[in-house]
Amino acid sequence: MNVEPLADLGPERRRALFERDAGLREIRTDVHEITERVREEGDAAVREFCREFDSIDVGNFDITDAAERAYGEINAETRESIETAASNVRAFHERQRPEDWREEFGEGRELGRRFRPIDRVGVYVPGGAAAYPSSALMGIIPATVAGVETICVATPPAETINPVTLAAIHVAGADEVYSVGGAQAIAALAYGTESVTRVQKIVGPGNRWVTAAKAEVRSECEIDFLAGPSEILVIADETASPEFVASDLVAQAEHDENASVVAVATDRKTADAIASEVEKLTAEREREGTIREVLENDASGVFLARSMSEAISFGETYAAEHLSIQADEDEAILERISSAGSVFLGAYTPVAAGDYASGTNHVLPTNGLARVTGGLSVEQFVRASTVQRLSPEGLDSLSSTIDTLARAEGLEAHAESVAVRLRERSETETERERLDE
């Protein structure tokens, strides 16, 4: 990788970095055709796409029993690691559970909120080029903490689906597991088929086909956000270890050829060393081909900033899925950046820790969506309702305001719905006073 000064980046290069879409635009037409066929033809279309894209003839889509069996078939060390990671993820997400509340807001005005879980959600657990038991934990556990009644999982078919992924799905608490992947899985969950029961919301990461399909169905099925191919931004100063920074870049690059990896250093020596270490580490990795594709795309690179302020400005505009700050004043830098999916502070906090076991969720917004939303959380699996109760006195105190605004909007019946209550109260009080006499 060549080191590029941020100050020298032209409009085209900046557009590739800041308006990245991970190749979604070029497949939208194909994804639309896939989702429409699944909507219209159900299981038949899903089976056809499984043969076309996964080279698998799927018999029974429902593999819930296989997930339960896999838990007993994996070795004890792997089972313990899944349980440990699940426990950490669950503990972190338990802190996110919202609580019902009601309070008095002035005399006779009681207001509050109540939270209830969504009934049916779909969780996509990626497969294909790699197995992702961690994504099973990240997608399913927040839903169980929220109290979702039925959690349906879709994961790509294979001659032998990775048993560790299946075991993680079981440990996390899925109720239904389907052997279907890609855009056709998202469509099956969103629209329902003969074998797959329709859900109300779909969450989880995936490749660009999965992400594009989530965008396609979201007019009829709620989604979390468009969590596409992985991306990382590392902000480093002269105190950073180039090897540590490079190891994080290479780790995220091995996910998918459409991933994006970026490092911004504040001194030339560190930037050059990071670029050199990336080349060295890439040559040592089993997925070297995928990593090199990522390093060569226009949304990846090692950059030199003239100052930390310039690096921070770049980071805020980039709005990374994963933001690693490996610099002396990491807390101060963090205070100046608001747009990031998940932040990793310090030299000994690799992104891989959050990917697997620290407890935070690794289902995060990509392609700059961290400017407007955060990662997957318990709150995304609940519905919030507001609650209010007014006493006669409380309504009376608001009556003038309601009447004025309702009539200004030309909604006379709104104003009258208040007035009728106040008249009834006045008449009742008058009658009571008459009887007292």
C-alpha positions as CSV (number, residue, x, y, z in Angstrom):
1,M,0.0,0.0,0.0
2,N,1.2,3.5,-0.8
3,V,0.8,6.3,1.8
4,E,-1.3,9.2,0.5
5,P,-1.4,12.6,2.2
6,L,-5.0,13.6,3.1
7,A,-4.3,17.1,1.8
8,D,-3.6,15.7,-1.7
9,L,-6.8,13.7,-2.1
10,G,-8.9,14.8,-5.1
11,P,-12.7,14.9,-5.4
12,E,-12.9,11.4,-6.9
13,R,-10.8,9.8,-4.2
14,R,-12.7,11.5,-1.5
15,R,-16.0,10.4,-3.0
16,A,-14.8,6.8,-3.0
17,L,-13.9,7.1,0.7
18,F,-16.9,9.0,2.0
19,E,-19.7,7.8,-0.3
20,R,-18.8,4.2,-0.4
21,D,-21.6,1.8,-1.1
22,A,-19.7,-1.5,-1.3
23,G,-21.1,-2.3,-4.7
24,L,-24.8,-2.2,-3.8
25,R,-25.9,0.0,-6.8
26,E,-24.7,-2.4,-9.4
27,I,-26.7,-5.3,-8.1
28,R,-30.0,-3.6,-7.3
29,T,-31.8,-4.8,-10.4
30,D,-30.8,-8.4,-9.9
31,V,-31.7,-8.3,-6.2
32,H,-35.1,-6.8,-7.1
33,E,-35.8,-9.7,-9.4
34,I,-34.8,-12.2,-6.7
35,T,-37.0,-10.7,-4.0
36,E,-40.0,-10.4,-6.4
37,R,-39.7,-14.0,-7.5
38,V,-39.6,-15.2,-3.9
39,R,-42.6,-13.0,-3.1
40,E,-44.6,-14.5,-6.0
41,E,-43.3,-18.1,-6.1
42,G,-42.4,-18.9,-2.5
43,D,-40.4,-22.1,-1.9
44,A,-40.0,-22.9,-5.5
45,A,-38.0,-19.7,-6.2
46,V,-36.0,-20.1,-3.0
47,R,-35.0,-23.7,-4.0
48,E,-34.0,-22.5,-7.5
49,F,-31.8,-19.7,-6.1
50,C,-30.2,-22.1,-3.6
51,R,-29.2,-24.3,-6.6
52,E,-28.0,-21.3,-8.6
53,F,-26.0,-19.5,-6.0
54,D,-25.1,-22.1,-3.4
55,S,-25.0,-25.2,-5.6
56,I,-27.2,-27.0,-3.1
57,D,-30.5,-28.9,-3.5
58,V,-32.2,-28.0,-0.2
59,G,-34.7,-30.6,1.1
60,N,-36.3,-29.4,4.3
61,F,-35.5,-25.7,5.0
62,D,-36.2,-26.1,8.7
63,I,-33.0,-27.2,10.4
64,T,-33.9,-26.3,14.0
65,D,-33.2,-29.8,15.2
66,A,-29.8,-29.9,13.6
67,A,-28.8,-26.8,15.5
68,E,-29.7,-28.5,18.8
69,R,-27.8,-31.6,17.8
70,A,-24.7,-29.6,16.8
71,Y,-24.4,-28.3,20.4
72,G,-23.7,-31.8,21.6
73,E,-21.4,-32.7,18.7
74,I,-18.8,-29.9,18.9
75,N,-15.8,-30.3,21.2
76,A,-15.9,-29.1,24.8
77,E,-13.4,-26.2,24.3
78,T,-15.4,-24.7,21.4
79,R,-18.6,-25.1,23.4
80,E,-17.1,-23.4,26.4
81,S,-15.9,-20.5,24.2
82,I,-19.4,-20.1,22.7
83,E,-20.9,-20.1,26.2
84,T,-18.4,-17.5,27.5
85,A,-18.9,-15.2,24.6
86,A,-22.7,-15.6,24.9
87,S,-22.5,-14.7,28.6
88,N,-20.5,-11.6,27.9
89,V,-22.8,-10.4,25.1
90,R,-25.9,-11.1,27.2
91,A,-24.5,-9.2,30.2
92,F,-23.8,-6.1,28.1
93,H,-27.2,-6.2,26.5
94,E,-29.0,-6.7,29.8
95,R,-27.9,-3.1,30.6
96,Q,-29.8,-1.9,27.6
97,R,-33.3,-3.2,28.5
98,P,-35.6,-0.1,28.7
99,E,-37.9,0.2,31.7
100,D,-41.5,1.4,31.7
101,W,-42.0,4.7,33.5
102,R,-44.7,7.2,34.4
103,E,-44.3,10.6,36.1
104,E,-46.4,13.6,37.1
105,F,-45.8,16.6,34.7
106,G,-47.7,19.3,36.5
107,E,-51.0,19.0,38.3
108,G,-53.3,16.3,37.0
109,R,-51.0,15.3,34.1
110,E,-49.4,11.9,34.2
111,L,-47.2,10.9,31.3
112,G,-45.0,7.9,30.6
113,R,-43.6,5.2,28.2
114,R,-44.1,1.5,28.1
115,F,-42.0,-1.0,26.1
116,R,-43.1,-4.3,24.6
117,P,-41.1,-6.7,22.4
118,I,-41.8,-7.3,18.8
119,D,-43.6,-10.7,18.2
120,R,-41.5,-12.2,15.4
121,V,-38.0,-11.2,14.2
122,G,-35.7,-12.7,11.6
123,V,-31.9,-12.9,12.2
124,Y,-29.6,-13.4,9.3
125,V,-26.4,-15.3,10.2
126,P,-23.9,-15.2,7.3
127,G,-22.1,-18.2,6.0
128,G,-20.6,-19.1,2.6
129,A,-17.0,-18.0,2.4
130,A,-16.6,-18.2,6.2
131,A,-18.6,-19.3,9.2
132,Y,-19.9,-16.7,11.6
133,P,-21.1,-18.2,14.9
134,S,-20.3,-14.8,16.5
135,S,-23.0,-13.2,14.3
136,A,-25.5,-15.7,15.7
137,L,-24.8,-14.5,19.2
138,M,-24.9,-10.9,18.2
139,G,-28.2,-11.1,16.4
140,I,-30.2,-13.5,18.6
141,I,-29.2,-12.6,22.1
142,P,-30.4,-9.0,22.1
143,A,-33.7,-10.3,20.8
144,T,-34.0,-12.8,23.7
145,V,-33.1,-10.1,26.2
146,A,-35.8,-7.9,24.8
147,G,-38.3,-10.8,25.2
148,V,-39.1,-11.4,21.5
149,E,-41.6,-14.3,21.3
150,T,-40.3,-16.0,18.2
151,I,-36.8,-15.6,16.8
152,C,-36.3,-17.1,13.3
153,V,-32.8,-17.5,11.9
154,A,-31.7,-17.9,8.3
155,T,-28.2,-19.1,7.4
156,P,-26.8,-20.2,4.1
157,P,-27.1,-23.9,3.1
158,A,-24.2,-26.2,2.5
159,E,-23.4,-29.9,2.2
160,T,-22.5,-29.7,5.8
161,I,-23.4,-26.4,7.6
162,N,-20.7,-25.5,10.0
163,P,-21.6,-27.1,13.4
164,V,-20.1,-24.3,15.4
165,T,-22.4,-21.8,13.8
166,L,-25.4,-24.1,14.4
167,A,-24.4,-24.6,18.0
168,A,-24.1,-20.9,18.6
169,I,-27.5,-20.4,17.1
170,H,-28.8,-22.9,19.6
171,V,-27.0,-21.4,22.6
172,A,-28.2,-17.9,21.7
173,G,-31.8,-19.0,21.9
174,A,-33.3,-19.2,18.3
175,D,-36.8,-20.7,18.0
176,E,-36.7,-21.5,14.3
177,V,-33.7,-22.1,12.0
178,Y,-33.8,-22.1,8.2
179,S,-31.2,-23.3,5.7
180,V,-31.4,-20.5,3.2
181,G,-29.0,-17.6,2.5
182,G,-28.5,-14.5,0.4
183,A,-31.1,-12.2,-1.0
184,Q,-33.6,-15.1,-1.2
185,A,-33.3,-15.6,2.6
186,I,-34.2,-12.0,3.3
187,A,-37.1,-12.1,0.9
188,A,-38.4,-15.4,2.4
189,L,-38.3,-13.9,5.9
190,A,-39.9,-10.6,4.8
191,Y,-42.7,-12.0,2.6
192,G,-43.1,-15.6,3.9
193,T,-43.2,-18.8,1.9
194,E,-44.8,-22.2,2.3
195,S,-42.0,-23.2,4.6
196,V,-40.8,-19.9,6.1
197,T,-43.1,-17.9,8.3
198,R,-43.1,-14.2,7.7
199,V,-41.4,-12.0,10.3
200,Q,-42.0,-8.3,11.3
201,K,-38.3,-7.3,11.4
202,I,-35.0,-8.5,10.0
203,V,-31.6,-7.9,11.5
204,G,-28.1,-9.0,11.0
205,P,-25.1,-8.4,8.7
206,G,-24.3,-9.9,5.4
207,N,-22.6,-9.5,2.0
208,R,-23.8,-6.9,-0.5
209,W,-26.5,-9.2,-1.8
210,V,-28.0,-9.5,1.7
211,T,-27.7,-5.8,2.3
212,A,-29.3,-4.8,-1.0
213,A,-32.1,-7.2,-0.3
214,K,-32.8,-5.6,3.1
215,A,-33.0,-2.3,1.3
216,E,-35.4,-3.8,-1.1
217,V,-37.9,-5.3,1.4
218,R,-37.9,-2.5,4.0
219,S,-41.0,-0.9,2.7
220,E,-43.0,-3.9,4.0
221,C,-40.7,-5.4,6.7
222,E,-38.8,-3.4,9.2
223,I,-35.0,-3.8,9.2
224,D,-32.2,-2.8,11.6
225,F,-30.1,-0.9,9.1
226,L,-27.9,-1.6,6.1
227,A,-25.0,-3.6,7.7
228,G,-22.9,-4.4,4.7
229,P,-19.3,-5.6,4.2
230,S,-16.9,-4.8,7.1
231,E,-15.0,-1.6,7.4
232,I,-12.4,-0.1,9.8
233,L,-10.7,3.2,10.4
234,V,-7.7,3.4,12.6
235,I,-6.4,6.8,13.8
236,A,-2.8,6.5,14.9
237,D,-0.1,8.8,16.2
238,E,3.6,8.2,16.7
239,T,3.0,6.1,19.9
240,A,1.0,3.5,17.9
241,S,2.4,0.1,17.1
242,P,2.4,-0.2,13.3
243,E,2.2,-4.0,13.6
244,F,-1.0,-3.7,15.8
245,V,-2.6,-1.2,13.4
246,A,-1.8,-3.4,10.4
247,S,-3.1,-6.5,12.1
248,D,-6.5,-4.8,12.6
249,L,-6.6,-3.7,9.0
250,V,-5.8,-7.1,7.7
251,A,-8.2,-8.8,10.1
252,Q,-11.2,-6.8,8.7
253,A,-10.0,-7.2,5.1
254,E,-10.2,-11.0,5.3
255,H,-14.0,-10.8,5.7
256,D,-15.0,-10.0,2.2
257,E,-13.5,-8.5,-1.0
258,N,-15.9,-5.6,-0.7
259,A,-14.7,-4.6,2.8
260,S,-12.9,-1.2,3.4
261,V,-9.8,-0.7,5.6
262,V,-8.3,2.7,6.3
263,A,-5.6,4.0,8.6
264,V,-4.8,7.7,9.2
265,A,-1.4,8.4,10.8
266,T,-0.2,11.8,12.0
267,D,3.5,11.3,11.1
268,R,5.2,9.9,8.0
269,K,7.3,7.3,9.8
270,T,4.3,5.6,11.4
271,A,2.3,5.8,8.2
272,D,5.1,4.2,6.1
273,A,5.6,1.5,8.8
274,I,1.9,0.7,8.8
275,A,1.8,0.3,5.0
276,S,4.9,-2.0,5.2
277,E,3.4,-4.1,8.0
278,V,0.2,-4.5,6.0
279,E,2.1,-6.0,3.1
280,K,4.1,-8.3,5.4
281,L,1.0,-9.6,7.3
282,T,-1.1,-10.0,4.1
283,A,1.4,-12.4,2.6
284,E,1.2,-14.6,5.8
285,R,-2.6,-14.9,5.8
286,E,-4.6,-17.8,4.4
287,R,-7.2,-15.5,2.8
288,E,-4.5,-13.4,1.1
289,G,-6.4,-13.2,-2.2
290,T,-9.5,-11.6,-0.5
291,I,-7.3,-9.3,1.6
292,R,-5.4,-8.0,-1.5
293,E,-8.7,-7.2,-3.3
294,V,-9.7,-5.1,-0.3
295,L,-6.4,-3.3,-0.2
296,E,-6.7,-2.4,-3.9
297,N,-10.2,-0.9,-3.8
298,D,-10.7,2.8,-3.8
299,A,-12.3,2.9,-0.4
300,S,-9.1,1.5,1.4
301,G,-5.7,3.1,2.1
302,V,-3.1,4.4,4.5
303,F,-3.2,8.2,4.8
304,L,-1.0,10.8,6.3
305,A,-2.6,13.7,8.2
306,R,-0.8,17.0,8.8
307,S,-2.2,17.1,12.3
308,M,-4.4,15.2,14.7
309,S,-7.2,17.7,14.0
310,E,-7.1,16.8,10.4
311,A,-7.2,13.1,11.2
312,I,-10.2,13.7,13.5
313,S,-12.0,15.7,10.9
314,F,-11.4,12.8,8.4
315,G,-12.7,10.3,11.0
316,E,-15.9,12.2,11.7
317,T,-16.7,12.5,8.0
318,Y,-15.8,8.9,7.3
319,A,-18.2,7.6,10.0
320,A,-16.6,4.2,10.3
321,E,-18.3,1.0,11.3
322,H,-15.3,0.2,13.5
323,L,-13.2,3.1,14.8
324,S,-9.9,2.2,16.4
325,I,-8.0,5.0,18.2
326,Q,-4.4,4.0,18.8
327,A,-3.0,7.3,20.1
328,D,-1.7,8.8,23.2
329,E,-4.7,11.1,23.8
330,D,-7.3,8.5,22.9
331,E,-10.0,9.8,25.3
332,A,-9.6,13.4,24.1
333,I,-9.8,12.2,20.5
334,L,-13.0,10.2,21.2
335,E,-14.7,13.3,22.6
336,R,-14.2,15.0,19.2
337,I,-15.7,12.2,17.2
338,S,-19.5,11.5,17.2
339,S,-20.0,9.3,14.2
340,A,-18.8,5.7,14.6
341,G,-20.5,2.4,15.0
342,S,-18.2,1.0,17.7
343,V,-15.1,2.5,19.1
344,F,-11.9,0.6,20.2
345,L,-9.6,2.6,22.5
346,G,-6.0,1.8,23.1
347,A,-3.4,-0.5,21.8
348,Y,-4.7,-3.6,23.5
349,T,-8.3,-3.3,22.2
350,P,-8.4,-5.0,18.8
351,V,-11.6,-5.0,16.8
352,A,-11.6,-8.8,17.0
353,A,-12.4,-8.5,20.7
354,G,-15.7,-6.8,19.9
355,D,-16.2,-9.2,17.0
356,Y,-16.3,-12.1,19.3
357,A,-16.2,-11.8,23.1
358,S,-16.0,-8.4,24.8
359,G,-19.8,-8.2,24.9
360,T,-20.6,-5.2,22.6
361,N,-22.5,-5.9,19.5
362,H,-20.7,-6.4,16.2
363,V,-23.7,-5.8,14.0
364,L,-23.0,-2.2,13.1
365,P,-23.9,0.5,10.5
366,T,-21.6,0.7,7.4
367,N,-21.2,3.0,4.4
368,G,-21.4,6.1,6.6
369,L,-24.7,5.3,8.3
370,A,-23.0,5.7,11.6
371,R,-23.7,9.4,11.1
372,V,-27.3,8.7,11.8
373,T,-27.7,5.4,13.7
374,G,-25.9,3.1,16.1
375,G,-25.4,-0.6,16.2
376,L,-27.8,-3.4,17.0
377,S,-29.2,-3.2,20.5
378,V,-32.1,-4.4,22.7
379,E,-34.0,-1.2,21.9
380,Q,-34.3,-2.3,18.3
381,F,-36.4,-5.3,19.3
382,V,-39.0,-3.4,21.3
383,R,-41.9,-1.1,20.6
384,A,-42.4,2.0,22.7
385,S,-45.9,3.4,23.5
386,T,-46.5,6.6,25.3
387,V,-49.1,6.6,28.1
388,Q,-51.0,9.5,29.5
389,R,-53.8,10.2,32.1
390,L,-55.3,13.6,32.7
391,S,-57.4,14.6,35.7
392,P,-60.3,17.1,35.1
393,E,-58.0,19.8,36.5
394,G,-55.2,18.7,34.2
395,L,-57.4,18.9,31.1
396,D,-58.7,22.3,32.2
397,S,-55.1,23.6,32.4
398,L,-54.4,22.6,28.8
399,S,-57.8,23.5,27.4
400,S,-57.0,27.0,26.2
401,T,-53.8,25.9,24.4
402,I,-55.6,23.0,22.8
403,D,-58.5,25.1,21.7
404,T,-56.3,27.8,20.2
405,L,-54.1,25.4,18.2
406,A,-56.9,23.2,17.1
407,R,-58.9,26.1,15.7
408,A,-55.8,27.5,14.0
409,E,-55.5,24.2,12.2
410,G,-59.1,24.3,11.2
411,L,-59.9,21.2,13.3
412,E,-63.0,22.3,15.2
413,A,-63.9,18.7,16.3
414,H,-60.5,18.5,18.2
415,A,-61.3,21.6,20.1
416,E,-64.9,20.4,20.8
417,S,-63.7,17.0,22.2
418,V,-62.1,19.0,25.0
419,A,-64.9,21.5,25.4
420,V,-67.6,18.8,25.8
421,R,-65.7,17.4,28.8
422,L,-65.3,20.7,30.4
423,R,-69.0,21.6,29.9
424,E,-70.0,18.2,31.4
425,R,-67.7,18.9,34.4
426,S,-69.1,22.4,34.9
427,E,-72.7,21.1,34.7
428,T,-71.9,18.4,37.2
429,E,-70.4,20.9,39.6
430,T,-73.3,23.3,39.2
431,E,-75.8,20.4,40.0
432,R,-73.8,19.4,43.0
433,E,-73.8,22.9,44.3
434,R,-77.5,23.2,43.8
435,L,-78.1,20.0,45.8
436,D,-75.9,21.2,48.6
437,E,-78.1,24.2,49.0
